[in-house]
């Protein structure tokens, strides 16, 4: 793996251990994947929450409930990164290779040398996997596409990855971070509140279905840095 920004930390409780055991069960994972595939054609609308984080003050460090090692993935390891998201319906490896070619960095969480989670940070404008066009100004970064393997969820791994990405961005001289999360992903937006992100806007995203063009509408606040949706993109 690439660079190591550090290691670290805490013990788990019995309730979290029970949840982790459930997530490791094959039947649970199979049912989750099946449910996602069966309902995908009917999910045509999604509400996105946009967040902003000021990087000029020091970043409060956060550590996961289990010891993880956080590194940046090398380009040759992108296939391995993409493989942990088994429920993906797109060719993530191709998308991720293009993303790295555009200057983005992939931060990964390792346990005993195995990738259990990842999170991306973009320093240039790009098109997200669901077709959203992200246009960044100078001094801005965009955090996107976080994923933690199901058996490892509930241990604040995403929170530590995000915290370390922000530490990296601040050290590189970036002043502001942006991100967006689906309004239905309660655990994800709780993570951003925990790290003192500011909610700046809400968007309604209509995916392409039955020949309809994909659309984005601003519901409240600011849409920055999301400039629209790529024509012809089928969505999530």
C-alpha positions in Angstrom: 0.0 0.0 0.0 1.0 3.7 -0.3 1.5 6.3 2.4 0.7 5.6 6.0 -0.8 8.6 7.9 -0.9 6.6 11.1 -2.7 3.8 13.0 -4.9 3.2 16.1 -7.5 2.2 18.5 -10.5 1.5 20.8 -12.3 -1.6 22.1 -15.7 -2.8 21.0 -18.8 -3.3 23.2 -21.1 -6.3 23.3 -23.9 -4.7 21.3 -21.5 -3.7 18.5 -20.0 -7.1 18.5 -23.4 -8.7 18.1 -24.2 -6.4 15.2 -20.8 -7.2 13.6 -21.5 -10.9 13.9 -24.9 -10.4 12.2 -23.3 -8.5 9.3 -20.7 -11.2 8.8 -23.5 -13.8 8.3 -23.7 -14.9 4.7 -27.5 -15.0 4.7 -27.7 -11.4 5.9 -25.3 -10.2 3.2 -27.2 -12.2 0.5 -30.6 -10.7 1.6 -29.2 -7.2 1.6 -27.8 -7.5 -1.9 -30.9 -9.2 -3.2 -33.1 -6.5 -1.7 -31.0 -3.8 -3.2 -31.2 -5.3 -6.7 -34.9 -5.9 -6.6 -35.8 -2.4 -5.5 -33.2 -0.6 -7.7 -35.6 0.0 -10.7 -38.1 1.7 -8.4 -35.7 4.1 -6.7 -36.0 7.1 -9.1 -35.7 10.0 -6.7 -33.0 10.7 -4.1 -32.5 13.6 -1.7 -28.9 14.7 -1.3 -27.6 16.6 1.7 -24.6 19.0 0.9 -22.0 19.7 3.6 -19.1 22.1 4.0 -16.1 21.9 6.4 -13.8 24.8 7.1 -10.2 23.4 7.1 -8.5 26.5 8.5 -8.8 25.5 12.2 -7.0 22.3 13.4 -8.9 19.1 12.7 -10.1 17.3 15.8 -8.6 13.7 15.5 -11.1 10.8 15.6 -10.2 7.1 15.9 -12.3 4.0 15.1 -13.5 1.6 17.7 -11.2 -1.1 16.3 -7.5 -0.7 15.4 -7.1 0.2 11.8 -4.2 1.4 9.6 -5.0 4.2 7.1 -3.0 4.5 3.9 -3.5 5.9 0.4 -4.0 3.3 -2.3 -1.5 3.0 -5.1 -3.0 2.9 -8.7 -2.1 -0.8 -9.0 -4.3 -1.6 -6.0 -7.5 -0.1 -7.4 -8.9 -3.5 -8.5 -8.5 -4.7 -4.9 -10.2 -1.6 -3.6 -13.2 -2.0 -6.0 -13.6 -5.7 -5.2 -14.8 -5.1 -1.6 -18.0 -3.4 -2.8 -19.6 -6.6 -4.0 -23.0 -5.0 -4.4 -21.9 -2.5 -7.0 -23.7 -2.5 -10.4 -21.0 -0.5 -12.2 -17.4 -1.3 -13.2 -15.9 0.5 -10.2 -12.3 -0.4 -11.1 -12.6 1.5 -14.4 -14.3 4.4 -12.7 -11.6 4.5 -10.0 -8.7 4.3 -12.4 -10.1 7.3 -14.3 -10.6 9.1 -10.9 -6.9 8.5 -9.9 -5.8 9.8 -13.3 -7.7 13.0 -12.5 -5.7 13.5 -9.3 -8.1 12.0 -6.7 -6.7 10.0 -3.8 -8.2 6.9 -2.3 -7.7 6.5 1.5 -8.2 2.9 2.6 -8.6 1.3 6.1 -6.7 -1.9 6.7 -7.0 -4.6 9.3 -4.3 -7.3 9.2 -3.4 -6.1 5.7 -6.9 -6.5 4.4 -8.9 -3.6 3.0 -12.2 -3.2 4.9 -13.1 0.3 3.9 -12.3 3.2 1.6 -13.0 6.9 1.0 -12.0 9.3 -1.8 -10.9 12.9 -1.9 -11.0 14.9 -5.2 -8.9 18.0 -5.7 -10.2 18.7 -9.2 -13.6 18.9 -10.9 -15.0 15.5 -11.9 -18.2 13.5 -12.6 -19.4 11.3 -9.7 -20.5 7.7 -10.1 -24.1 8.7 -10.2 -23.6 11.4 -12.8 -23.4 14.5 -10.6 -21.0 17.1 -12.1 -18.7 18.5 -9.4 -16.9 21.8 -10.1 -14.3 22.8 -7.5 -12.9 26.2 -7.0 -9.3 26.9 -5.9 -8.5 25.7 -2.4 -11.5 23.3 -2.3 -11.6 19.5 -2.1 -14.6 17.1 -2.4 -14.9 13.9 -0.3 -16.9 11.2 -2.0 -17.8 7.5 -2.5 -17.1 6.2 1.0 -17.6 2.4 1.6 -17.1 0.0 4.5 -17.5 -3.7 4.2 -20.6 -5.0 5.9 -19.0 -7.1 8.6 -16.9 -4.0 9.7 -19.7 -1.5 9.9 -20.7 0.1 13.2 -17.1 0.7 14.3 -16.7 4.3 13.1 -14.2 3.3 10.4 -15.8 5.8 8.0 -15.4 8.5 10.6 -11.7 7.9 11.1 -11.0 7.7 7.3 -12.8 11.0 6.8 -11.0 12.6 9.7 -7.6 11.6 8.3 -8.5 12.8 4.8 -9.4 16.2 6.3 -6.1 16.2 8.2 -4.3 15.5 4.9 -6.2 18.2 3.0 -5.4 20.8 5.6 -1.7 19.9 5.6 -1.7 20.3 1.8 -3.0 23.9 2.1 -6.7 23.3 1.1 -9.1 25.6 2.9 -12.5 24.1 2.4 -13.9 20.5 2.1 -17.3 19.7 0.6 -19.3 16.5 0.4 -22.8 15.1 -0.1 -24.7 12.2 1.3 -28.0 10.6 0.7 -30.6 11.8 3.2 -31.6 8.2 3.9 -28.1 7.2 5.0 -28.6 8.2 8.7 -25.2 6.8 9.8 -23.4 8.8 7.1 -24.9 12.2 7.9 -24.4 11.5 11.7 -20.7 11.0 10.9 -20.5 14.5 9.3 -22.3 16.1 12.2 -19.8 14.3 14.6 -16.9 15.9 12.7 -18.6 19.4 12.8 -19.5 19.7 9.1 -22.1 22.4 8.2 -25.2 21.5 6.3 -25.3 24.0 3.3 -28.0 22.7 1.0 -30.4 20.0 -0.2 -30.8 18.6 -3.7 -33.5 16.4 -5.3 -32.0 14.0 -7.9 -34.2 12.3 -10.5 -32.5 9.4 -12.2 -32.8 8.6 -15.9 -35.7 6.2 -16.3 -38.2 5.4 -19.2 -36.4 7.9 -21.4 -36.6 10.8 -19.0 -33.5 13.0 -18.7 -31.7 12.9 -15.3 -32.3 16.1 -13.4 -31.2 17.9 -10.2 -33.3 20.5 -8.4 -32.1 22.7 -5.5 -34.5 22.3 -2.6 -32.8 24.6 -0.2 -29.5 26.4 0.5 -26.6 26.2 -1.9 -25.9 23.6 -4.6 -22.1 24.3 -4.7 -20.0 22.5 -5.8 -22.5 20.4 -7.7 -23.2 22.0 -11.0 -25.7 19.6 -12.5 -26.0 16.0 -13.7 -24.3 14.6 -16.8 -26.8 14.1 -19.7 -27.6 10.5 -20.5 -26.2 9.2 -17.2 -28.6 6.5 -15.8 -27.9 7.5 -12.2 -27.1 5.4 -9.1 
